[in-house]
């Protein structure tokens, strides 16, 4: 890997991309210096695995329901199952207002310029006042691929991704241009504070930027040759359109520059902190202070390292996993680690940035394709999985008839206690059928022709150090 960066800040930012594209081996002696941390529970603890089966009814009765057929929604056919298409989006604007968007059935118009990126389709959007479900605003949008298109912000606004740009909307559904990219915008992520955007866009080397496009300043550029893709990047790459030019070149030929451009930028100003080229979409687990990477220590041991944007790093601890673990920030101060247990299942481990384990829960091999939805205040998280009737592996592949439904679990972020268990129908394997309110007190689930809204008790407080940089 060849890396050329002119400034210290750029070297720090580049590490974000490198961390998501490659892992490196760390001598076992360094791992021993870290905080003791493992996914294996203490011998004194009695593990009680949660059965990954669909409940006959929700663990709590819904406070009220809103029928969706009068809104124009119809359940997608089984032909979509397994394609990971984003067919709906359910989000709380605030605790008393829902934004429900969904694809409008019908023939899809396909233009020549869309053949590489996806298909044009119509999305209907409605804002619903709770609990009556009255429509207070509605709109019809056109998007140009089948991947996730909407991200809710904490202040009641939302971001709409469409082709080569981002628009910002509010409860009136009026859209205003926010950012424009030189090429199609394929994916974006945000840190828990929503200060930063991580974007993936397709921009061949011959692409000419136009006035008003997101910049690619020379001071933020990096040259990366032959980047390796890690497990997290591979999983995310399955969700965005790929290009044959992104495949590795023969060693006998000079490689073409990758078409995919990764940027880290500030959401409020659009200032680009880093721009780099990669061969696949990347998932970057960051908070407002820095990013987390896993470094192989010894055998199944992985060392977790938090590197700060301002320089320096802190070792959070170690995790035992038979695969490269994945990470997601529940909040600024809490990290969720998903590790492989060796038996085909996973183990969810929540930890504070001081390295202490808060809780852990197992997940069986019969729960696949997990999706996470975080409460904006970090008090709760939702994990939804497909419930299947057997472990999926090379000897037992997945067929559509093996999928029995979609399981939804709401966890208290502080304790790992399940606050709600229910099922979602229809099964949407790309998500968008579950939402949690800004306070963490309400959960909405699309189920059986209606949006079911559940009122939950006050979530327990997170008892970890407030300053995530205390050990730095």
Secondary structure in CASP SS format (residue, H / E / C, confidence):
PFRMAT SS
TARGET T0000
AUTHOR 0000-0000-0000
METHOD secondary structure of the structure
MODEL  1
X C 1.00
X C 1.00
X C 1.00
X C 1.00
X C 1.00
X C 1.00
X C 1.00
X H 1.00
X H 1.00
X H 1.00
X H 1.00
X H 1.00
X H 1.00
X H 1.00
X H 1.00
X H 1.00
X H 1.00
X H 1.00
X H 1.00
X H 1.00
X H 1.00
X C 1.00
X C 1.00
X C 1.00
X E 1.00
X C 1.00
X C 1.00
X H 1.00
X H 1.00
X H 1.00
X H 1.00
X C 1.00
X C 1.00
X C 1.00
X C 1.00
X C 1.00
X C 1.00
X C 1.00
X C 1.00
X C 1.00
X C 1.00
X C 1.00
X C 1.00
X C 1.00
X C 1.00
X C 1.00
X C 1.00
X C 1.00
X C 1.00
X C 1.00
X C 1.00
X C 1.00
X C 1.00
X C 1.00
X C 1.00
X C 1.00
X C 1.00
X C 1.00
X C 1.00
X C 1.00
X C 1.00
X C 1.00
X C 1.00
X E 1.00
X E 1.00
X E 1.00
X E 1.00
X C 1.00
X H 1.00
X H 1.00
X H 1.00
X C 1.00
X C 1.00
X C 1.00
X C 1.00
X C 1.00
X C 1.00
X H 1.00
X H 1.00
X H 1.00
X C 1.00
X C 1.00
X C 1.00
X C 1.00
X C 1.00
X C 1.00
X C 1.00
X E 1.00
X E 1.00
X E 1.00
X E 1.00
X E 1.00
X E 1.00
X E 1.00
X C 1.00
X C 1.00
X E 1.00
X E 1.00
X E 1.00
X E 1.00
X E 1.00
X E 1.00
X E 1.00
X C 1.00
X C 1.00
X C 1.00
X C 1.00
X C 1.00
X C 1.00
X C 1.00
X C 1.00
X H 1.00
X H 1.00
X H 1.00
X C 1.00
X C 1.00
X C 1.00
X C 1.00
X C 1.00
X C 1.00
X E 1.00
X E 1.00
X E 1.00
X E 1.00
X E 1.00
X E 1.00
X E 1.00
X E 1.00
X E 1.00
X C 1.00
X C 1.00
X C 1.00
X C 1.00
X E 1.00
X E 1.00
X E 1.00
X E 1.00
X E 1.00
X E 1.00
X E 1.00
X E 1.00
X E 1.00
X E 1.00
X C 1.00
X C 1.00
X C 1.00
X C 1.00
X C 1.00
X C 1.00
X E 1.00
X E 1.00
X E 1.00
X C 1.00
X C 1.00
X C 1.00
X C 1.00
X C 1.00
X E 1.00
X E 1.00
X E 1.00
X E 1.00
X E 1.00
X C 1.00
X C 1.00
X E 1.00
X E 1.00
X E 1.00
X E 1.00
X E 1.00
X C 1.00
X C 1.00
X C 1.00
X C 1.00
X C 1.00
X E 1.00
X E 1.00
X E 1.00
X E 1.00
X E 1.00
X E 1.00
X C 1.00
X C 1.00
X C 1.00
X E 1.00
X E 1.00
X E 1.00
X E 1.00
X E 1.00
X E 1.00
X E 1.00
X C 1.00
X C 1.00
X C 1.00
X C 1.00
X C 1.00
X E 1.00
X E 1.00
X E 1.00
X E 1.00
X E 1.00
X E 1.00
X E 1.00
X C 1.00
X C 1.00
X C 1.00
X C 1.00
X C 1.00
X C 1.00
X C 1.00
X C 1.00
X C 1.00
X C 1.00
X C 1.00
X C 1.00
X C 1.00
X C 1.00
X C 1.00
X H 1.00
X H 1.00
X H 1.00
X E 1.00
X C 1.00
X C 1.00
X C 1.00
X C 1.00
X C 1.00
X C 1.00
X C 1.00
X C 1.00
X C 1.00
X H 1.00
X H 1.00
X H 1.00
X H 1.00
X H 1.00
X H 1.00
X H 1.00
X C 1.00
X C 1.00
X C 1.00
X C 1.00
X C 1.00
X C 1.00
X H 1.00
X H 1.00
X H 1.00
X C 1.00
X C 1.00
X C 1.00
X C 1.00
X C 1.00
X C 1.00
X C 1.00
X C 1.00
X C 1.00
X C 1.00
X C 1.00
X C 1.00
X C 1.00
X E 1.00
X E 1.00
X E 1.00
X E 1.00
X E 1.00
X E 1.00
X E 1.00
X C 1.00
X C 1.00
X C 1.00
X C 1.00
X C 1.00
X E 1.00
X E 1.00
X E 1.00
X E 1.00
X E 1.00
X E 1.00
X E 1.00
X C 1.00
X C 1.00
X C 1.00
X C 1.00
X C 1.00
X C 1.00
X C 1.00
X E 1.00
X C 1.00
X C 1.00
X C 1.00
X E 1.00
X E 1.00
X E 1.00
X E 1.00
X E 1.00
X E 1.00
X E 1.00
X E 1.00
X E 1.00
X C 1.00
X C 1.00
X E 1.00
X E 1.00
X E 1.00
X E 1.00
X E 1.00
X E 1.00
X E 1.00
X E 1.00
X C 1.00
X C 1.00
X C 1.00
X C 1.00
X E 1.00
X E 1.00
X E 1.00
X E 1.00
X E 1.00
X E 1.00
X E 1.00
X E 1.00
X C 1.00
X C 1.00
X C 1.00
X C 1.00
X C 1.00
X E 1.00
X E 1.00
X E 1.00
X E 1.00
X E 1.00
X E 1.00
X C 1.00
X C 1.00
X E 1.00
X E 1.00
X E 1.00
X E 1.00
X E 1.00
X E 1.00
X E 1.00
X C 1.00
X C 1.00
X C 1.00
X C 1.00
X C 1.00
X E 1.00
X E 1.00
X E 1.00
X E 1.00
X E 1.00
X E 1.00
X E 1.00
X C 1.00
X C 1.00
X C 1.00
X C 1.00
X E 1.00
X E 1.00
X E 1.00
X E 1.00
X E 1.00
X E 1.00
X E 1.00
X C 1.00
X C 1.00
X C 1.00
X E 1.00
X E 1.00
X E 1.00
X E 1.00
X E 1.00
X E 1.00
X E 1.00
X E 1.00
X C 1.00
X C 1.00
X C 1.00
X C 1.00
X C 1.00
X E 1.00
X E 1.00
X E 1.00
X E 1.00
X E 1.00
X E 1.00
X E 1.00
X E 1.00
X E 1.00
X C 1.00
X C 1.00
X C 1.00
X C 1.00
X C 1.00
X C 1.00
X C 1.00
X C 1.00
X C 1.00
X C 1.00
X C 1.00
X H 1.00
X H 1.00
X H 1.00
X E 1.00
X E 1.00
X E 1.00
X E 1.00
X E 1.00
X E 1.00
X E 1.00
X E 1.00
X E 1.00
X E 1.00
X C 1.00
X C 1.00
X C 1.00
X C 1.00
X C 1.00
X E 1.00
X E 1.00
X E 1.00
X E 1.00
X E 1.00
X E 1.00
X E 1.00
X C 1.00
X C 1.00
X C 1.00
X C 1.00
X C 1.00
X C 1.00
X C 1.00
X C 1.00
X C 1.00
X E 1.00
X E 1.00
X E 1.00
X C 1.00
X C 1.00
X C 1.00
X C 1.00
X C 1.00
X E 1.00
X E 1.00
X E 1.00
X E 1.00
X E 1.00
X E 1.00
X C 1.00
X C 1.00
X E 1.00
X E 1.00
X E 1.00
X E 1.00
X E 1.00
X E 1.00
X C 1.00
X C 1.00
X C 1.00
X C 1.00
X C 1.00
X C 1.00
X C 1.00
X C 1.00
X C 1.00
X C 1.00
X C 1.00
X C 1.00
X C 1.00
X C 1.00
X C 1.00
X C 1.00
X C 1.00
END
